[in-house]
Amino acid sequence: MTTSAKHGTGTPLFVTILLMVSSALLSGYITSTILDQEYKLIFAEMQKDCHQTQNEYLTCRSHMSEETNKWRIYADLNIRACQEYVERYLGETITAYKVGSVGLNRAINRTLGHEALQRELAQGEDVRITLANSNEILNQELEVLEKERAKLSRQLQDVEVELEDAQNDLELRDLERIECDRNYRDLINCEKTLKEACHDKIDNEAPSSEMLKQLSDQVQELQKQGKMKAAMLEEMGVAVNNTKDQVQFWKVKAESLVNKIDFRSRRDVLKSYGPGPHYVRITLSLSTSPDVSENILLKMAPLDLMSHTIQLFMNLIAEKMYVGGTFLLARDHILVAGPFDAFDPENNQRLEEKMVDEGYFPDGALLFNQYAPEFPHNRYTVGFSSIGGPLFYINIRDNAEAHGPRHIDNEGDVEGDPVFAAVVEGFDVIQKILALPRNEDDSLDTRVQIVDTYVVETDSM
């Protein structure tokens, strides 16, 4: 056989193949069985390990859960403790910060206030020095103005005298003119008579040459007198016109001076006391109740109405010129006060000397009188006497006719007294003073002394 011969054995080929296949299958089966057993063993081990691992995981998980709960509880406790601590710390910090801020603000405010006070004191000192210098300059200017006013018053008086003389001369010239006219008419009549005499010489006896000469001389004399009187009247008219021009010149100059004084007075009030409204307070002591202080508050008139008068009175108040003075008279229509003391001669002399030194007495404190019809003498208004202070009076009733502009027989038109303030507080004090005993001349029998005066700041009202 070819196959048998080829392999050199006697076994057939398919048997060999079958054997080989069988051997391979058996070998695979055995291997598979062995592997299967090994796999099962490994799987069993792995399953065992897996169960063990799972148990360990569960145990670990349970332990971790317990630990997590413990840590969560601990963390919650710590968080709450930390929150409480933080809140307490923040509260204490905030409180401390607030206290520190308040203290710091107070310290800053005190520092700023101290610095501001220092600046205000420095500014106040500068203002005081400036006001002192201004007051000195103003006093010098007032002295100059007072001299100018006195000079101007004298010049006006001289002009008034000259004007009066001129008017008298004019009246005399009028009389002379009337006489001249009468003489001229007499001259005309003489000329007419002379002509008639000439024309009638045929029917009558011819006039003598002596009579004609006398008539001619009389005519020439009358003509000469007429010319002289006409020349005198012309000169008198020129003199009257010159006098009127001088009077007008001095009136313009006086008005200019008054306007300058009023302007400077307004400026000084604004610098010293502010824009207003302006108030002054007068503190009194009645001898019937010396331990009780009584007060009267005055509101000044608008500054633009009478700047010079308001400045003078406020300066008198601020400079304490009325302190030590008294209320003097209590009449039915006015209550008079001033820097005088009828109960203490020594004090009265001191007050009078002080007023004289300041130039407020005896010729009056005002450089010129001011009256504004917008601020009349109504009840409880305050005014100066006609000489211009320093005496002042409170109108107890409406005195517009008695103290305002008026006409007086033999004097002509009279300017109204200066009225510059109104009572706004202290009406009861005025009534107390009016109820005090009086002497026959209406002077007070009980002492009412002015113990203090000052200008009230508007911010404190």
Disulfide bonds with the S-S distance in Angstrom:
none
